[in-house]
Amino acid sequence: MTDLIQHENNHATMYTVASLYHFTHMTNLREKQQQLLSLCNSQEILGTLLLADEGLNGTISGRAEAIECVLNYLNEWPEIDDLEIKYSESADQSFKRLKVKIKKEIVTMGKPDVNVAKNAGQYVEPSEWNDLISRDDVLVVDTRNTYEFGIGRFSNAIQPETESFVDFPAWADDLFREPGRPKAVAMYCTGGIRCEKATAYIRELGFDEVYHLQGGILKYLEEIPEEQSLWEGECFVFDGRVSLKH
């Protein structure tokens, strides 16, 4: 947990921000909600955590040791075996309150029955992403909304002109019906959760060669040196920082 080391910078406390998700079949949601809410309150954690039958999703902020305590607790759940986590730091608390909610989906696409754990596309590490999206036979798709796309994007990506993620399935249905549909599709989003669910949906439609960026844009910006990057602009984030760069 070296990424979680908290330090003093000019006597100002730095807060750890953890973005996390995991697609899995979850049970006992009400019990999990109450236990998680109690633990986060005791650790003075702020942010949002969503629980659903399809898994767990959220972004939380707090002292490094408090974040570590919550993540250790989540990793003890029997359904959690590969929690996707991205860390960053902020000089201020990124959220104003704590919310732990039970939802139909941990990311709302209007398709709660999509089996993401079984049908998601192939993960691509940030170190391999540039080579993949530079292929002529790969359609690069930004699964975020038009506003996020306008702030920053990969240089050769398209955006399906979706104002919300619930618009994505209709666009994907039309793409599959096109006679000249692409041989391969590579998808990305902020932290990986939307593109992971999107890949499962289009694989269920019948697309075979489907990829998604592991850890999303945030992981790519963290790992890829700026001089090697194919990212243009900034990345919108859902907290008080608004957007991030390399």
Phi, psi and chi 1 to 4 in degrees:
 res  aa     phi    psi   chi1   chi2   chi3   chi4
   1 MET       -   36.6  -74.4  -78.2 -176.2      -
   2 THR   -63.8  -26.8   54.7      -      -      -
   3 ASP   -66.6  -15.9  -72.1  -33.9      -      -
   4 LEU   -95.1    3.9  -76.2  176.9      -      -
   5 ILE   -63.6  125.8  -65.1  175.0      -      -
   6 GLN   -96.8  141.4 -171.7  174.5   13.8      -
   7 HIS  -137.8  165.7   61.5  -88.5      -      -
   8 GLU   -97.6  130.0  -66.1  -73.8  -38.9      -
   9 ASN  -129.5  106.5 -178.6   12.4      -      -
  10 ASN    55.2   39.8  -65.5  -32.0      -      -
  11 HIS    66.7   13.0  -54.5  -69.3      -      -
  12 ALA  -104.3  131.4      -      -      -      -
  13 THR   -72.0  132.4  -60.9      -      -      -
  14 MET   -95.7  133.2  -64.6  -62.9  -68.0      -
  15 TYR   -98.0  141.6  -67.0   93.1      -      -
  16 THR   -88.9  132.0  -64.9      -      -      -
  17 VAL  -111.2  124.3 -179.3      -      -      -
  18 ALA  -118.8  119.7      -      -      -      -
  19 SER  -101.1  128.8  -61.2      -      -      -
  20 LEU  -144.2  152.2   56.2  104.3      -      -
  21 TYR  -163.1  161.7   77.5   89.1      -      -
  22 HIS  -161.0  126.7 -176.6   53.7      -      -
  23 PHE   -89.1  123.2  -76.5  103.7      -      -
  24 THR  -164.9  168.1 -176.4      -      -      -
  25 HIS   -86.4  115.8  177.1   61.1      -      -
  26 MET  -103.5  144.4  -64.3  -89.5  -80.3      -
  27 THR  -127.9  169.9   59.1      -      -      -
  28 ASN    52.4   49.6  -58.9  -38.9      -      -
  29 LEU   -63.8  -41.7  -64.2 -178.5      -      -
  30 ARG   -63.7  -42.2 -170.9   66.8   61.0 -173.5
  31 GLU   -64.2  -43.8  179.0 -177.9  -12.1      -
  32 LYS   -63.0  -40.5  -74.8 -177.5  169.6   66.3
  33 GLN   -59.2  -47.9  178.6 -166.1   33.5      -
  34 GLN   -66.9  -40.7  -64.9  -56.0  -43.3      -
  35 GLN   -67.4  -41.2  -67.5  175.0  -10.6      -
  36 LEU   -68.4  -40.1 -168.7   52.8      -      -
  37 LEU   -61.8  -44.0 -175.9   62.6      -      -
  38 SER   -63.5  -44.5  177.2      -      -      -
  39 LEU   -64.5  -46.1  176.3   60.8      -      -
  40 CYS   -62.9  -40.7  -72.2      -      -      -
  41 ASN   -63.1  -40.4  -81.9  -34.1      -      -
  42 SER   -67.2  -25.7   71.7      -      -      -
  43 GLN   -98.8    5.9  -64.6  -65.0  -38.3      -
  44 GLU    57.5   40.6  -60.7 -179.8  -20.5      -
  45 ILE   -85.7  138.5  -64.8  -69.9      -      -
  46 LEU  -119.9  157.0  -60.7 -179.0      -      -
  47 GLY   133.4 -160.5      -      -      -      -
  48 THR  -133.2  133.6  -61.3      -      -      -
  49 LEU  -127.1  132.5  -69.5  165.9      -      -
  50 LEU  -116.0  134.1  -56.8  178.7      -      -
  51 LEU  -117.9  139.5  -54.9  173.8      -      -
  52 ALA  -152.9  170.7      -      -      -      -
  53 ASP   -56.8  -29.7  -69.6  -18.8      -      -
  54 GLU   -88.5   -4.5   67.5  176.7    8.5      -
  55 GLY   146.6 -150.7      -      -      -      -
  56 LEU  -135.6  142.2  166.0   71.8      -      -
  57 ASN  -153.3  145.5  175.5   31.1      -      -
  58 GLY   170.1  171.5      -      -      -      -
  59 THR  -135.5  128.0  -58.0      -      -      -
  60 ILE  -130.5  157.0   53.1  176.8      -      -
  61 SER  -137.5  143.2  175.3      -      -      -
  62 GLY   174.4 -171.6      -      -      -      -
  63 ARG   -62.8  149.2  -64.8  170.5  -67.2  106.9
  64 ALA   -56.8  -44.4      -      -      -      -
  65 GLU   -69.6  -27.8   60.1  -90.0   22.7      -
  66 ALA   -71.7  -42.9      -      -      -      -
  67 ILE   -60.4  -43.9  -65.7  -69.5      -      -
  68 GLU   -61.1  -39.0 -176.3  173.7    3.6      -
  69 CYS   -61.6  -45.6  177.6      -      -      -
  70 VAL   -66.5  -42.5  172.5      -      -      -
  71 LEU   -66.8  -38.6  -64.6  179.9      -      -
  72 ASN   -61.9  -39.0  -72.7  -20.0      -      -
  73 TYR   -63.7  -45.2  169.4   72.2      -      -
  74 LEU   -63.3  -38.3  -68.5  174.0      -      -
  75 ASN   -68.9  -12.5  -81.0  -47.2      -      -
  76 GLU   -84.6  -13.8  -68.8  175.4   -3.9      -
  77 TRP   -63.4  136.7  -72.0    2.0      -      -
  78 PRO   -63.1  -25.1   19.8  -31.8      -      -
  79 GLU   -80.0  -16.4  -60.6   95.4  -23.2      -
  80 ILE   -95.3  117.6  -57.4  -64.9      -      -
  81 ASP  -128.5   -8.8   56.7   11.5      -      -
  82 ASP  -157.1   65.5 -171.2   19.3      -      -
  83 LEU   -67.7  121.8 -169.6   61.7      -      -
  84 GLU   -82.0  119.4  178.2   70.9   35.1      -
  85 ILE  -131.3  137.4  -49.4  169.1      -      -
  86 LYS  -127.7  132.3  -73.0  163.7  -68.3  -61.5
  87 TYR  -107.6  147.0  -60.1  108.0      -      -
  88 SER  -150.6  177.0   56.8      -      -      -
  89 GLU  -126.6  153.6  -75.6 -170.1  -27.0      -
  90 SER  -144.3  141.9  176.0      -      -      -
  91 ALA   -73.7  -18.7      -      -      -      -
  92 ASP  -124.4  159.4  -58.0  -53.9      -      -
  93 GLN   -63.2  126.6 -100.5  -71.1   13.9      -
  94 SER   -80.7  -10.1  -59.6      -      -      -
  95 PHE  -132.2  159.1  -58.8   94.3      -      -
  96 LYS   -99.1  -18.7  -64.7 -178.3  178.7  179.7
  97 ARG  -156.0  174.6   58.9 -173.4 -179.8  -85.4
  98 LEU  -109.6  134.5  171.3   67.8      -      -
  99 LYS  -133.8  129.5  -65.9 -176.7  -73.4 -174.3
 100 VAL  -125.2  109.6 -178.6      -      -      -
 101 LYS  -121.7  151.3  -65.9 -176.3  174.0 -177.5
 102 ILE  -100.6  127.5  -64.1  174.6      -      -
 103 LYS  -130.2  168.4  -52.9  -79.6  -78.1 -173.3
 104 LYS   -72.1  -33.9  -70.1 -176.5  178.2  179.5
 105 GLU  -137.7  147.6  -59.2  171.9   80.6      -
 106 ILE   -80.5  -17.0   58.3  172.5      -      -
 107 VAL  -141.8  120.4   56.6      -      -      -
 108 THR   -80.7  109.5  -55.9      -      -      -
 109 MET  -118.3   -3.1 -168.3  171.1   71.4      -
 110 GLY    76.0   16.5      -      -      -      -
 111 LYS  -134.2   70.9  -60.8  -71.0 -177.7  179.0
 112 PRO   -67.3  -15.2   23.9  -33.8      -      -
 113 ASP   -92.7   -1.1  -63.6  -32.1      -      -
 114 VAL   -65.1  128.6  172.1      -      -      -
 115 ASN   -90.3   86.5 -168.2  -26.2      -      -
 116 VAL   -69.6  -41.1 -176.8      -      -      -
 117 ALA   -58.0  -31.9      -      -      -      -
 118 LYS   -94.0  -37.6  178.4 -178.3  177.8 -179.7
 119 ASN  -112.2    5.3  -64.7  -39.0      -      -
 120 ALA   -60.5  154.2      -      -      -      -
 121 GLY   -69.7 -175.8      -      -      -      -
 122 GLN   -82.7  129.3 -178.7  176.9  -27.2      -
 123 TYR   -64.0  141.6  -86.9  136.5      -      -
 124 VAL  -125.4  123.1  178.5      -      -      -
 125 GLU   -66.3  150.1  -65.1  -75.6  -11.9      -
 126 PRO   -52.7  -34.9  -29.6   36.9      -      -
 127 SER   -66.3  -20.1   59.9      -      -      -
 128 GLU  -106.2   -4.8  -58.6  171.7  -11.9      -
 129 TRP   -66.4  -43.0 -177.2 -109.4      -      -
 130 ASN   -57.9  -44.3  -74.4   -1.8      -      -
 131 ASP   -64.8  -40.3  -71.4  -19.9      -      -
 132 LEU   -64.6  -50.2  173.1   66.4      -      -
 133 ILE   -76.7   -6.2   66.6  173.0      -      -
 134 SER   -88.2   -7.1  -62.5      -      -      -
 135 ARG   -69.4  141.3  -78.8  172.5   40.9 -176.5
 136 ASP   -69.8  -24.4  -68.0  -24.1      -      -
 137 ASP   -96.1    9.8   61.9  -20.5      -      -
 138 VAL  -108.5  126.4  173.2      -      -      -
 139 LEU   -89.9  119.8  177.4   67.7      -      -
 140 VAL   -96.0  120.6 -176.0      -      -      -
 141 VAL  -119.9  126.2  179.1      -      -      -
 142 ASP   -89.6  114.6 -169.6  -40.5      -      -
 143 THR   -89.2    5.9   61.7      -      -      -
 144 ARG   -82.3 -174.8  -56.4  171.5  -56.3  155.9
 145 ASN   -90.8  175.2   60.5   42.4      -      -
 146 THR   -64.2  -33.9   52.0      -      -      -
 147 TYR   -64.6  -49.2  175.4   76.2      -      -
 148 GLU   -61.6  -40.9  -65.0  167.9   89.0      -
 149 PHE   -61.6  -37.1 -175.5   76.5      -      -
 150 GLY   -67.4  -26.0      -      -      -      -
 151 ILE   -77.6  -36.8  -67.4  175.6      -      -
 152 GLY  -170.9  154.3      -      -      -      -
 153 ARG  -164.9  165.5   70.5 -151.3   65.3   80.4
 154 PHE   -77.5  145.9  -76.9  103.8      -      -
 155 SER   -58.0  -33.9   54.3      -      -      -
 156 ASN  -111.5   21.7   56.9  -15.6      -      -
 157 ALA   -86.1  156.1      -      -      -      -
 158 ILE  -111.5  156.3   67.9  161.9      -      -
 159 GLN  -122.1  127.4 -156.5  -77.4  -28.7      -
 160 PRO   -69.2   14.3  -18.8   32.0      -      -
 161 GLU    58.3   42.2  -62.7 -175.1   -0.8      -
 162 THR   -98.2  128.2   51.5      -      -      -
 163 GLU   -80.8  -20.7  -63.3  -62.5  -31.2      -
 164 SER  -148.1  156.6  169.4      -      -      -
 165 PHE   -64.5  -22.8 -165.0   44.5      -      -
 166 VAL   -68.4  -15.3  -63.6      -      -      -
 167 ASP   -81.4  -14.5  -59.8  -32.4      -      -
 168 PHE   -63.2  -45.4  177.2   83.3      -      -
 169 PRO   -56.1  -40.2  -28.6   38.0      -      -
 170 ALA   -63.8  -41.1      -      -      -      -
 171 TRP   -63.3  -43.6  175.6   84.6      -      -
 172 ALA   -64.5  -38.7      -      -      -      -
 173 ASP   -59.7  -44.0  -66.8  -14.0      -      -
 174 ASP   -65.2  -40.8  -70.0  -19.0      -      -
 175 LEU   -61.2  -41.6  178.8   67.3      -      -
 176 PHE   -66.7  -30.6 -175.4   73.9      -      -
 177 ARG   -78.6  -14.2  -74.7 -167.4  -71.7  -96.5
 178 GLU   -66.9  133.7  -69.3 -178.4    3.9      -
 179 PRO   -63.8  -30.0   19.8  -30.9      -      -
 180 GLY  -102.8   37.2      -      -      -      -
 181 ARG   -61.0  151.1   62.3  176.8  179.0  -98.0
 182 PRO   -65.5  152.3   24.5  -34.5      -      -
 183 LYS   -69.7  -39.8  173.8  180.0 -179.2  -68.6
 184 ALA  -136.4  148.4      -      -      -      -
 185 VAL  -128.2  131.4  179.6      -      -      -
 186 ALA  -120.4  125.0      -      -      -      -
 187 MET  -118.8  151.7  -63.6 -175.4  170.8      -
 188 TYR  -147.2  162.6   69.6   88.6      -      -
 189 CYS  -155.9 -168.5   60.0      -      -      -
 190 THR   -62.2  -56.6  -53.6      -      -      -
 191 GLY  -119.4   -2.5      -      -      -      -
 192 GLY   111.1  -16.9      -      -      -      -
 193 ILE   -75.4  -43.4 -174.1  169.7      -      -
 194 ARG   -67.1  -43.6  -80.7  177.8  -74.4 -176.6
 195 CYS   -68.3  -31.0   53.6      -      -      -
 196 GLU   -65.0  -44.0 -174.1  162.9  -15.0      -
 197 LYS   -68.5  -36.5 -172.2  161.0 -173.8  175.4
 198 ALA   -63.2  -39.2      -      -      -      -
 199 THR   -66.1  -37.7   61.9      -      -      -
 200 ALA   -63.4  -40.0      -      -      -      -
 201 TYR   -64.1  -47.0 -177.3   76.8      -      -
 202 ILE   -74.9  -24.1   68.4  169.3      -      -
 203 ARG   -69.2  -36.4  -73.8 -166.0   70.7 -130.2
 204 GLU   -68.4  -25.3  -69.9 -178.1    3.8      -
 205 LEU   -69.8  -33.5  -73.3  177.9      -      -
 206 GLY   135.3   -0.3      -      -      -      -
 207 PHE   -69.5  137.2  -77.0   93.7      -      -
 208 ASP   -98.0  -49.8  -65.6  -38.2      -      -
 209 GLU   -96.5   97.7 -168.9  175.3   -8.3      -
 210 VAL  -131.7  131.3 -178.0      -      -      -
 211 TYR  -128.2  158.0  -54.1   94.0      -      -
 212 HIS  -146.5  149.4   56.3  112.7      -      -
 213 LEU   -74.7  114.8  176.1   59.3      -      -
 214 GLN   -67.6  126.9 -175.1  163.4   18.3      -
 215 GLY    81.6   -4.7      -      -      -      -
 216 GLY    67.0 -166.2      -      -      -      -
 217 ILE   -59.9  -38.7  -57.2  161.8      -      -
 218 LEU   -59.3  -42.9  -63.7  179.6      -      -
 219 LYS   -69.7  -37.6 -162.7   69.0  171.9  177.0
 220 TYR   -62.5  -46.9 -179.0   90.5      -      -
 221 LEU   -65.1  -29.9  -63.7  179.9      -      -
 222 GLU   -73.1  -38.0  177.0 -174.8  -30.6      -
 223 GLU   -99.5  -28.0  -66.4 -171.4    2.6      -
 224 ILE   -94.9  124.7  -57.9  -57.0      -      -
 225 PRO   -58.4  144.7  -21.7   32.3      -      -
 226 GLU   -58.3  -35.3 -169.5  167.9    1.8      -
 227 GLU   -70.0  -15.5   61.9  -87.6   15.0      -
 228 GLN  -104.2   -1.3  -61.1  174.5   19.3      -
 229 SER   -77.9  143.7  176.1      -      -      -
 230 LEU  -102.5   10.4  -62.5 -179.3      -      -
 231 TRP   -84.7  138.6  178.8 -102.3      -      -
 232 GLU  -121.1  126.5  -60.7  175.2  -11.9      -
 233 GLY    93.0 -148.5      -      -      -      -
 234 GLU  -121.5  169.1  -60.2 -177.1   12.9      -
 235 CYS  -113.2  118.9  176.8      -      -      -
 236 PHE   -67.3  135.3  177.9   83.1      -      -
 237 VAL  -126.6  156.8  -69.5      -      -      -
 238 PHE   -96.7   51.5  -62.0   88.8      -      -
 239 ASP  -151.2 -168.1   58.4   49.1      -      -
 240 GLY   -66.9  -11.7      -      -      -      -
 241 ARG   -80.0  -19.4  -64.2  168.7  -62.3  171.3
 242 VAL    72.0  -57.5 -178.3      -      -      -
 243 SER  -150.0  157.8   65.1      -      -      -
 244 LEU  -129.5  153.1  -60.0  176.6      -      -
 245 LYS  -114.6 -173.0  -58.4  178.9 -178.6  179.3
 246 HIS   -57.8      -  -89.6  -83.3      -      -
